Amino acid sequence: PISPGYEGGDGATQATTSREVEEGLVNSDDGWTLWSGMIVQHPTTWKRPSRSVSRVNDGGEGAYPLIPGCYVTRGPDAPKREKKKSKAELLAAELEKAEAQRIAPKLAKAALSSDLGGSSDLTSAAGAAEEEEKAAAEAAEKEKEKEKEEKEAEAKARKDDEEAAAAEPERPETEIGVVEEIISWEGVLGAGRRVRWLHDDSVEECRWGASDRFDILAIEPNKDKDAVKKVLPLPETRETVAKRRHFGQDTVRYGVLLRVRASATLNADPSTADGGGGGGGGGDEWQSVAVDGTLELPDFGAMVYVTGERWPDNSLKIVERKLLAGSADSGWTSRFGQNAWRPGTEYELAPAYGGAAETESGGVSNEAQRVLGSYSYKVSLAGESVEVNGDVELCTGTLFTLDPHMVAPSITISENGCSASCTQNDPRGLAFGTVGFARGVHYWEVKIEQAEMGSIFLGVAEKGVDGKALRLTRWQGWGVINYRASFHNNTERVYGDHFKANDTVGLRLDMDKGKLSVFLDGMKYGEHMVSDLGVAYEGLTSHRERVRPRTLWPVVGFRRNGDKVTITRKWLSSPAVHAKHMLGDAVAVSNLLAVWGTGNAATAEAQAQAQAAPQGAGAGAVAVAVPKGGGLPTTLAAPTKSMADPLPSWLYREAYQLWSRWRASRWVRTTSRATSPTDDAAAGLRLEVDTSPRACLAASARLGLRRPFFAGDKVSIARAGGRELDQPEEAVVLGAFRGALWYRIETQRGEGGHEGAYRPWCWMPSDVEGLKLATRSPAVPPALAEAVTRTNLARLPTYRGGKLRIVFDGGAVIRDGLEIDCSEVVGEVAVGVVVRASERRINSCNIARYHISHGGVSGWVSEKIRGGDEALIMERVVPGSEADK
């Protein structure tokens, strides 16, 4: 993460935000926002080269590095060399030219005489005839002498040619040369070579890849350097590499993780509102927030620094600025048509729909949870300008979804990408997630909806060459099987515990340390058990040295027809700590410790000098830095300029920030299920919850609670995963984070007592059934506690109810609970019947459910059929339509 300087920022914000939050080490609502999703790059109009050349690493040999000293011969693109003319041929050409020049005046004179016509003066005519005869005789004499000289010159030229031919070696059938220098060709560096040919010692400049042409070929000559022993493969040109990497030919998809944070508020020009993020008015109402952050591209093992703006409706405009991690000079052909990464790609994103619609689809926030956008840039290939276009889809509700383009034929992915089911018995089908991880710490949960013993595989795996899976009809990677076993390379070993239908399995991937851990939340022997199963695999990132870091994608595998799992909306993710920041922290602490012991003596000496010095003196003293945006607490004396202090100013800034945050009594730092007991302070997945009544009220409303819960409240839990508990549990509310309420169970400690039950976790809308306030926290103001008991909370976003018409041929089934598998059928609704729904909620299997009353019973019905083609069971009735009447 790139940390902004303290200077120039919003003083109030900087005073209450800790450095850990700013750098992303601690998750907080006033820190980073994570958007995950896909980039879809469309085919281009680029005309691919038709020529076929050798591939890099073809046959395991690879292209030969043609450097000075290497031997070459003429290639298929070499221009034909003209035969050298002999002296006789040159002389003949000169004589022919001279003859043409000699007869030219005669022809001109004859033409002039013809134009003037005959003369009547006989005397003049006779004299002219005599002169002409005399001149002709002289010319004939000279012509004989010249012919004699020409014959002698021709004989001499032939003799010289014969002697030269005897002295000159015959040009070999295969010419061999030596590279003397690497040169540019038409401005392209390294696209040419200067070659000295061995047979005549001549020097020639030749093309080597310029315009996809090769005038020479790299060879291995024989011992005498007069014959070719072996022709070495040609390297690929940029164009042919782009062709092989399918640049511009197919639709290409990349998973991305975008982390952004606000840095300053900018007043945008109202005249630019139409071209901005959409929405907004003029003046002070139209404001944009400058943001910066990182864009992770797991398919390339890269992380890019981005800057941009965010508008009030959550529209985003970001630009790629600098490559922070990954290779800058290789592996980018499928995206840019060249090996090197290039900055400047600009993305414009706008909310797909408002917050209300999003939360009705399963979100937990009344802000926009999903944004759509596009990008466009131009690249140059073989002198042709090629425009590249693509679409972007990002959301904040899920860490990843399942990729319908990377799945075995026996597995079906749901429309929202959160559920997968096996539709036929398959040896070991596999489905990949849309986003991979090359760095950082990430935690996600998978709910087992239906499974046979040993038929479910959960874990992580690598993709094959060019992002293709090696084989989707077998399990691969590292993971666990639901019969107490871990799995890797077709090898199983005993690990963990059994998990079955309605259990939830959490996976924690630490790419900084190369560890995969598993967490289990389920029922065992009729009791609710929450257990940390520990590390399943280590050393995932240290297998071998790599140019590109290892990237692992979440995977799920099935073996039996009917198996089904769902990716829940409970997740946490933390970015990697860059080595630059770790080194900077180590140096800063080392310097601090170095001056800490000497500081007391230096300060005492400076104070003694200050007392002896006149008032206002103190030249050379070091002033204590007061944080920007606020002074020291009023209970402390402000330092004077005469106080020499060797301690660095950053220590005071950060201490003041921590003190301000503590004084606000709003933020509480805590661990979570995703936090390993062995994590150090630098490890991620720690978070700060907001304990303010406003945040807890908003989170309670988003969850669909009728009465709010506040920080410190004791809550009774009667159901877990939709199942009734024999003995209710008790939890304490910690606060709000990311639109959800976070809690810690107090009454059960799981198997082993300390294996994870006490670690905080969150409630989603599907978890509120069975929650009941047990004890109100004494910290809640009495007036507020009394006010919330007199009225019900409005649901955010508000579902105002409406009419639904049953359209499924089999009708609809009414159940008494939100969860389908853990509730009883209490009624049915026939096809064509119109009913009124009072509430809409998403259950833990990501299925939309409506609460209705019909035929004297009330309960929940599903919007779609679970699994298969997800056929609609009901549709909304448009107000004022015929069905509504």
VEXKOLDREN-482854 format. One line per field, with one value per residue (C-alpha): residue in one letter; residue number from 1; y, x, z. Coordinates in steps of 0.5 Angstrom, whole numbers, plus 500, padded with zeros to 3 digits. Layout:
BEGIN
residu: [A,...] .
num: [NUM,...] .
v: [Y,...] .
u: [X,...] .
w: [Z,...] .
END
This chain:
BEGIN
residu: [P,I,S,P,G,Y,E,G,G,D,G,A,T,Q,A,T,T,S,R,E,V,E,E,G,L,V,N,S,D,D,G,W,T,L,W,S,G,M,I,V,Q,H,P,T,T,W,K,R,P,S,R,S,V,S,R,V,N,D,G,G,E,G,A,Y,P,L,I,P,G,C,Y,V,T,R,G,P,D,A,P,K,R,E,K,K,K,S,K,A,E,L,L,A,A,E,L,E,K,A,E,A,Q,R,I,A,P,K,L,A,K,A,A,L,S,S,D,L,G,G,S,S,D,L,T,S,A,A,G,A,A,E,E,E,E,K,A,A,A,E,A,A,E,K,E,K,E,K,E,K,E,E,K,E,A,E,A,K,A,R,K,D,D,E,E,A,A,A,A,E,P,E,R,P,E,T,E,I,G,V,V,E,E,I,I,S,W,E,G,V,L,G,A,G,R,R,V,R,W,L,H,D,D,S,V,E,E,C,R,W,G,A,S,D,R,F,D,I,L,A,I,E,P,N,K,D,K,D,A,V,K,K,V,L,P,L,P,E,T,R,E,T,V,A,K,R,R,H,F,G,Q,D,T,V,R,Y,G,V,L,L,R,V,R,A,S,A,T,L,N,A,D,P,S,T,A,D,G,G,G,G,G,G,G,G,G,D,E,W,Q,S,V,A,V,D,G,T,L,E,L,P,D,F,G,A,M,V,Y,V,T,G,E,R,W,P,D,N,S,L,K,I,V,E,R,K,L,L,A,G,S,A,D,S,G,W,T,S,R,F,G,Q,N,A,W,R,P,G,T,E,Y,E,L,A,P,A,Y,G,G,A,A,E,T,E,S,G,G,V,S,N,E,A,Q,R,V,L,G,S,Y,S,Y,K,V,S,L,A,G,E,S,V,E,V,N,G,D,V,E,L,C,T,G,T,L,F,T,L,D,P,H,M,V,A,P,S,I,T,I,S,E,N,G,C,S,A,S,C,T,Q,N,D,P,R,G,L,A,F,G,T,V,G,F,A,R,G,V,H,Y,W,E,V,K,I,E,Q,A,E,M,G,S,I,F,L,G,V,A,E,K,G,V,D,G,K,A,L,R,L,T,R,W,Q,G,W,G,V,I,N,Y,R,A,S,F,H,N,N,T,E,R,V,Y,G,D,H,F,K,A,N,D,T,V,G,L,R,L,D,M,D,K,G,K,L,S,V,F,L,D,G,M,K,Y,G,E,H,M,V,S,D,L,G,V,A,Y,E,G,L,T,S,H,R,E,R,V,R,P,R,T,L,W,P,V,V,G,F,R,R,N,G,D,K,V,T,I,T,R,K,W,L,S,S,P,A,V,H,A,K,H,M,L,G,D,A,V,A,V,S,N,L,L,A,V,W,G,T,G,N,A,A,T,A,E,A,Q,A,Q,A,Q,A,A,P,Q,G,A,G,A,G,A,V,A,V,A,V,P,K,G,G,G,L,P,T,T,L,A,A,P,T,K,S,M,A,D,P,L,P,S,W,L,Y,R,E,A,Y,Q,L,W,S,R,W,R,A,S,R,W,V,R,T,T,S,R,A,T,S,P,T,D,D,A,A,A,G,L,R,L,E,V,D,T,S,P,R,A,C,L,A,A,S,A,R,L,G,L,R,R,P,F,F,A,G,D,K,V,S,I,A,R,A,G,G,R,E,L,D,Q,P,E,E,A,V,V,L,G,A,F,R,G,A,L,W,Y,R,I,E,T,Q,R,G,E,G,G,H,E,G,A,Y,R,P,W,C,W,M,P,S,D,V,E,G,L,K,L,A,T,R,S,P,A,V,P,P,A,L,A,E,A,V,T,R,T,N,L,A,R,L,P,T,Y,R,G,G,K,L,R,I,V,F,D,G,G,A,V,I,R,D,G,L,E,I,D,C,S,E,V,V,G,E,V,A,V,G,V,V,V,R,A,S,E,R,R,I,N,S,C,N,I,A,R,Y,H,I,S,H,G,G,V,S,G,W,V,S,E,K,I,R,G,G,D,E,A,L,I,M,E,R,V,V,P,G,S,E,A,D,K] .
num: [1,2,3,4,5,6,7,8,9,10,11,12,13,14,15,16,17,18,19,20,21,22,23,24,25,26,27,28,29,30,31,32,33,34,35,36,37,38,39,40,41,42,43,44,45,46,47,48,49,50,51,52,53,54,55,56,57,58,59,60,61,62,63,64,65,66,67,68,69,70,71,72,73,74,75,76,77,78,79,80,81,82,83,84,85,86,87,88,89,90,91,92,93,94,95,96,97,98,99,100,101,102,103,104,105,106,107,108,109,110,111,112,113,114,115,116,117,118,119,120,121,122,123,124,125,126,127,128,129,130,131,132,133,134,135,136,137,138,139,140,141,142,143,144,145,146,147,148,149,150,151,152,153,154,155,156,157,158,159,160,161,162,163,164,165,166,167,168,169,170,171,172,173,174,175,176,177,178,179,180,181,182,183,184,185,186,187,188,189,190,191,192,193,194,195,196,197,198,199,200,201,202,203,204,205,206,207,208,209,210,211,212,213,214,215,216,217,218,219,220,221,222,223,224,225,226,227,228,229,230,231,232,233,234,235,236,237,238,239,240,241,242,243,244,245,246,247,248,249,250,251,252,253,254,255,256,257,258,259,260,261,262,263,264,265,266,267,268,269,270,271,272,273,274,275,276,277,278,279,280,281,282,283,284,285,286,287,288,289,290,291,292,293,294,295,296,297,298,299,300,301,302,303,304,305,306,307,308,309,310,311,312,313,314,315,316,317,318,319,320,321,322,323,324,325,326,327,328,329,330,331,332,333,334,335,336,337,338,339,340,341,342,343,344,345,346,347,348,349,350,351,352,353,354,355,356,357,358,359,360,361,362,363,364,365,366,367,368,369,370,371,372,373,374,375,376,377,378,379,380,381,382,383,384,385,386,387,388,389,390,391,392,393,394,395,396,397,398,399,400,401,402,403,404,405,406,407,408,409,410,411,412,413,414,415,416,417,418,419,420,421,422,423,424,425,426,427,428,429,430,431,432,433,434,435,436,437,438,439,440,441,442,443,444,445,446,447,448,449,450,451,452,453,454,455,456,457,458,459,460,461,462,463,464,465,466,467,468,469,470,471,472,473,474,475,476,477,478,479,480,481,482,483,484,485,486,487,488,489,490,491,492,493,494,495,496,497,498,499,500,501,502,503,504,505,506,507,508,509,510,511,512,513,514,515,516,517,518,519,520,521,522,523,524,525,526,527,528,529,530,531,532,533,534,535,536,537,538,539,540,541,542,543,544,545,546,547,548,549,550,551,552,553,554,555,556,557,558,559,560,561,562,563,564,565,566,567,568,569,570,571,572,573,574,575,576,577,578,579,580,581,582,583,584,585,586,587,588,589,590,591,592,593,594,595,596,597,598,599,600,601,602,603,604,605,606,607,608,609,610,611,612,613,614,615,616,617,618,619,620,621,622,623,624,625,626,627,628,629,630,631,632,633,634,635,636,637,638,639,640,641,642,643,644,645,646,647,648,649,650,651,652,653,654,655,656,657,658,659,660,661,662,663,664,665,666,667,668,669,670,671,672,673,674,675,676,677,678,679,680,681,682,683,684,685,686,687,688,689,690,691,692,693,694,695,696,697,698,699,700,701,702,703,704,705,706,707,708,709,710,711,712,713,714,715,716,717,718,719,720,721,722,723,724,725,726,727,728,729,730,731,732,733,734,735,736,737,738,739,740,741,742,743,744,745,746,747,748,749,750,751,752,753,754,755,756,757,758,759,760,761,762,763,764,765,766,767,768,769,770,771,772,773,774,775,776,777,778,779,780,781,782,783,784,785,786,787,788,789,790,791,792,793,794,795,796,797,798,799,800,801,802,803,804,805,806,807,808,809,810,811,812,813,814,815,816,817,818,819,820,821,822,823,824,825,826,827,828,829,830,831,832,833,834,835,836,837,838,839,840,841,842,843,844,845,846,847,848,849,850,851,852,853,854,855,856,857,858,859,860,861,862,863,864,865,866,867,868,869,870,871,872,873,874,875,876,877,878,879,880,881,882,883,884,885] .
v: [500,507,512,519,524,527,534,537,532,534,535,533,526,525,526,521,516,511,509,502,504,508,503,497,493,494,494,500,503,510,506,502,500,493,492,485,483,482,485,483,485,484,482,487,489,487,483,478,476,470,468,462,463,458,459,461,455,450,443,445,449,456,462,463,470,473,477,479,473,469,465,467,465,468,468,467,475,477,481,478,480,483,479,483,486,484,490,487,489,495,497,495,499,505,504,504,510,514,512,515,521,521,520,525,531,528,526,533,536,532,534,541,540,537,542,548,545,545,551,554,556,550,553,553,546,543,546,543,536,537,539,533,528,530,530,523,521,524,521,514,514,516,511,505,508,508,501,499,502,499,492,493,495,490,484,488,488,480,479,483,479,472,474,477,471,466,471,472,466,463,465,459,456,458,464,464,471,473,478,484,489,490,496,499,498,504,507,500,498,491,490,489,486,488,482,481,475,470,469,476,480,484,488,488,491,486,486,481,482,489,489,481,480,476,477,472,466,464,457,453,452,446,446,449,455,453,449,450,444,446,452,455,457,464,468,471,478,482,481,473,473,477,472,466,469,470,478,481,474,472,475,475,475,478,478,484,487,494,498,505,510,518,523,529,533,537,541,539,544,543,544,537,533,530,527,525,520,521,524,530,538,544,548,545,539,536,534,529,526,524,517,513,506,499,495,487,483,476,473,477,477,484,490,497,504,508,515,518,521,518,522,522,516,512,513,512,514,511,511,506,510,505,498,496,489,484,484,490,487,480,477,483,481,478,485,490,486,487,484,490,493,500,506,510,505,509,506,510,506,508,504,499,501,505,502,500,495,492,491,487,483,481,487,489,497,502,505,502,495,494,498,497,501,501,502,504,505,504,500,499,493,492,500,499,503,498,500,495,496,492,492,492,490,490,489,490,484,478,477,473,469,462,463,460,459,455,450,442,440,436,443,448,455,460,466,470,466,464,457,451,444,438,435,428,423,426,423,429,436,442,450,456,462,469,472,469,471,473,477,479,475,473,469,466,462,456,453,446,445,438,433,426,423,425,428,435,439,446,449,453,451,454,456,453,456,463,462,455,450,444,439,441,434,432,435,439,444,444,443,439,433,433,426,429,429,434,433,435,431,426,424,425,425,425,433,437,434,432,437,436,439,446,446,452,452,458,458,463,464,467,468,472,466,461,458,455,454,452,454,450,452,447,442,436,431,436,442,448,447,453,450,453,446,450,450,445,447,451,453,455,460,457,451,454,461,464,470,471,470,464,466,461,461,459,452,447,440,435,428,426,428,433,436,443,449,457,462,466,474,473,475,479,481,485,487,485,489,492,490,498,499,494,496,503,501,497,503,508,504,503,510,511,506,509,516,514,512,519,523,524,527,531,534,535,539,543,545,547,551,554,556,560,563,570,569,567,564,557,557,550,547,542,544,538,537,539,534,538,539,540,541,537,536,542,538,538,543,546,545,551,552,552,544,540,533,528,524,524,528,522,519,525,525,517,518,523,520,514,518,522,515,513,519,519,512,510,505,498,494,487,480,476,468,470,472,466,465,466,472,478,485,486,480,483,481,485,490,496,496,503,503,509,509,511,506,500,503,503,496,494,497,494,487,487,488,491,493,495,492,497,496,492,489,482,478,471,466,461,459,457,456,456,450,451,450,446,451,458,462,469,474,481,486,489,494,495,494,494,495,489,488,484,480,475,469,468,462,457,456,450,444,445,451,456,454,459,460,466,470,475,475,478,477,478,479,471,470,475,469,467,473,477,482,479,485,492,495,500,505,506,513,512,516,513,506,508,511,505,501,505,504,499,501,502,497,500,500,500,494,497,491,489,484,477,473,465,463,457,451,447,453,455,452,456,455,457,459,463,457,452,446,447,449,446,446,450,451,452,457,455,458,464,466,473,474,480,480,484,483,481,477,473,467,464,460,467,465,471,469,473,473,473,471,466,462,463,462,466,464,465,463,463,467,462,455,453,450,448,453,457,458,464,462,468,475,482,485,492,497,499,493,488,483,489,490] .
u: [500,502,502,500,504,501,502,497,491,485,487,481,481,489,488,483,486,492,497,495,489,492,496,491,494,487,481,476,470,474,480,481,475,476,472,473,471,473,476,473,477,474,477,480,480,488,490,494,500,500,507,509,516,519,516,520,523,520,523,526,532,529,531,538,541,544,550,557,561,555,555,549,547,543,535,529,528,535,535,537,545,546,552,558,559,566,570,568,561,562,567,561,556,561,562,555,554,559,556,550,553,557,551,547,549,549,542,540,544,540,534,535,537,530,527,530,529,533,537,537,544,548,555,553,550,557,561,557,558,565,566,561,565,572,569,566,573,576,571,572,579,578,573,578,583,577,575,582,583,576,578,585,581,576,581,585,578,577,584,583,577,580,586,581,576,582,584,577,575,568,562,560,553,552,554,557,558,560,555,560,555,547,544,538,533,528,529,527,533,536,532,538,545,552,555,562,561,567,568,569,570,565,560,553,547,541,534,533,526,525,518,517,523,529,535,540,539,543,547,552,557,562,569,572,566,564,558,552,552,545,540,538,530,528,526,518,517,512,507,507,508,501,498,500,498,491,492,485,483,478,475,480,478,482,480,482,482,481,483,482,481,480,485,482,476,476,470,469,467,459,460,464,458,456,462,464,461,454,449,451,449,452,456,458,453,457,464,469,474,481,483,489,490,492,489,492,492,493,493,499,502,502,500,499,499,492,490,483,476,470,463,458,454,460,462,469,475,482,488,494,500,506,507,509,509,510,514,515,518,514,508,503,502,495,493,498,500,507,511,512,507,505,502,496,490,484,477,471,466,459,454,450,443,442,443,436,436,443,441,435,440,443,448,448,449,445,450,452,455,456,459,460,465,469,476,480,487,491,497,502,503,507,506,498,495,490,484,483,477,474,469,469,465,466,463,464,459,463,471,470,465,465,468,463,468,473,469,468,462,459,458,453,454,449,447,450,456,456,453,456,452,454,449,452,457,464,471,473,470,473,471,475,474,474,480,486,491,499,500,496,492,485,479,472,467,463,457,456,448,448,454,456,462,468,465,467,474,475,482,486,490,494,492,496,499,496,491,488,487,491,485,478,476,480,482,488,492,492,485,481,476,470,472,477,483,487,489,495,498,493,495,491,493,489,487,481,474,468,464,457,451,449,456,460,468,472,479,484,490,496,500,505,507,505,500,493,488,481,476,469,462,457,453,457,453,447,451,454,461,466,473,480,482,489,494,493,499,505,510,505,510,517,516,521,524,520,520,513,510,505,498,493,485,480,477,471,471,465,464,457,451,447,453,452,456,455,460,457,458,462,470,476,482,488,493,501,506,511,518,519,515,517,524,522,519,525,530,525,525,532,534,529,532,539,537,532,538,542,535,535,542,541,535,537,543,539,534,540,543,536,535,542,540,536,529,527,534,535,538,540,534,530,522,517,513,505,501,498,490,490,495,497,491,489,492,499,503,505,513,517,522,528,526,532,528,532,526,523,517,513,513,509,505,503,502,497,493,493,491,486,482,482,479,474,471,468,473,475,480,479,481,476,475,480,486,491,493,500,499,504,502,504,499,492,485,485,479,476,469,465,461,458,450,449,453,450,443,444,447,441,437,440,440,433,432,426,430,437,443,448,455,456,449,448,444,441,442,437,438,445,445,438,437,434,439,438,441,441,448,449,454,456,455,462,460,459,464,462,455,454,454,460,459,463,460,461,457,461,468,468,472,478,476,480,480,476,469,471,473,469,465,459,451,448,441,440,442,437,432,433,436,434,436,438,441,442,449,449,453,447,444,437,433,436,434,427,426,428,423,417,418,420,427,426,429,435,434,426,422,415,412,408,404,407,404,406,409,412,408,409,406,410,412,411,416,416,423,428,433,430,433,432,425,418,413,407,403,403,401,398,400,397,395,397,400,402,409,411,419,425,431,437,438,445,445,444,437,432,426,419,415,408,401,396,391,391,399,405,412,417,417,423,424,427,428,435,440,439,436,434,427,423,417,414,415,413,406,407,402,397,397,392,394,394,387] .
w: [500,499,505,503,507,513,511,506,508,512,519,523,519,520,527,528,523,525,521,521,518,513,510,510,516,520,516,518,515,515,511,505,501,497,490,487,480,473,467,460,454,448,441,437,429,429,423,425,422,417,417,421,425,431,438,444,447,441,442,449,445,445,440,439,442,436,439,436,434,432,426,421,413,409,411,406,407,404,398,392,390,383,379,379,372,368,365,358,360,363,357,352,356,355,348,346,350,346,340,342,343,337,332,335,332,325,326,328,322,318,321,320,313,311,315,310,304,297,294,287,287,284,285,293,292,288,294,299,296,295,303,305,301,304,311,310,308,314,318,315,317,324,325,323,328,333,331,332,339,341,339,343,349,349,348,354,358,357,359,365,367,366,371,376,375,376,382,386,390,387,391,395,395,402,405,412,416,423,427,428,432,434,430,430,423,422,429,432,437,436,430,425,425,422,419,416,410,411,403,401,407,405,411,410,415,415,418,424,426,423,420,422,417,418,412,416,420,426,425,428,422,421,423,417,417,410,411,415,421,424,423,430,431,430,435,435,433,438,433,433,440,440,436,440,446,443,443,440,438,443,449,455,463,468,476,479,487,487,494,494,500,500,500,499,497,491,488,481,476,475,467,468,471,465,463,470,474,473,478,482,481,481,486,493,492,486,490,488,493,490,491,491,492,489,483,484,477,480,473,472,479,479,483,480,484,481,483,481,483,487,486,491,488,488,481,480,475,476,472,472,474,477,477,485,484,478,472,468,462,461,461,459,451,452,455,451,445,448,453,457,462,460,465,463,463,465,468,468,473,475,480,476,480,487,494,495,489,491,498,495,491,498,500,507,505,503,498,491,492,484,479,471,467,461,458,452,450,443,442,436,432,426,425,425,431,435,439,445,449,455,460,468,473,481,487,495,497,495,495,489,485,481,474,469,464,469,471,469,465,471,475,474,477,479,476,481,481,489,488,485,484,481,476,474,477,476,478,481,477,479,479,480,483,479,483,485,490,490,496,502,507,505,509,506,508,504,506,505,502,500,500,501,505,502,496,497,496,498,497,492,486,481,473,468,462,459,465,463,468,467,468,470,471,477,483,484,488,496,500,505,503,508,511,515,510,507,499,495,488,489,496,502,510,516,518,521,522,518,515,512,510,513,516,514,512,513,509,511,505,508,501,505,509,505,509,508,514,515,520,522,524,524,529,532,536,537,539,535,535,532,531,528,525,524,519,513,509,509,504,499,496,497,492,487,485,480,476,477,484,485,485,488,486,490,488,490,487,487,486,487,483,487,491,492,496,496,497,503,504,510,508,510,506,508,503,503,507,502,504,503,509,513,512,513,520,522,521,524,531,530,530,536,540,539,541,547,552,550,550,558,558,552,555,562,559,554,560,564,558,557,564,564,557,556,555,548,547,545,538,536,540,537,537,539,533,534,530,524,525,533,539,545,550,554,560,558,558,551,549,549,543,548,550,546,544,540,539,532,530,527,534,536,530,531,538,538,533,537,543,539,537,544,546,541,545,538,535,538,535,535,532,528,526,520,525,527,534,531,527,529,529,522,520,517,518,524,524,528,529,530,537,536,536,529,526,530,528,521,521,525,520,514,517,518,526,528,535,534,538,541,542,549,549,550,545,546,540,539,532,528,521,521,526,532,538,544,549,547,546,549,545,546,541,539,534,526,521,513,514,519,526,530,536,540,543,551,553,549,547,542,542,545,549,545,538,535,539,542,536,533,527,524,523,516,514,514,521,525,526,533,535,541,546,553,556,554,555,561,556,552,554,557,553,547,550,551,544,540,544,542,534,529,525,518,514,509,504,505,502,501,500,494,490,487,482,482,475,476,474,480,485,491,497,504,509,516,516,512,511,506,509,516,516,515,510,512,506,498,493,486,480,477,484,486,494,497,500,506,506,502,505,502,506,507,501,497,495,495,500,500,507,505,508,504,506,513,514,513,512,506,499,494,488,484,484,487,483,475,471,477,474,477,482,482,479,481,479,476,480,475,471,469,474,480,478] .
END
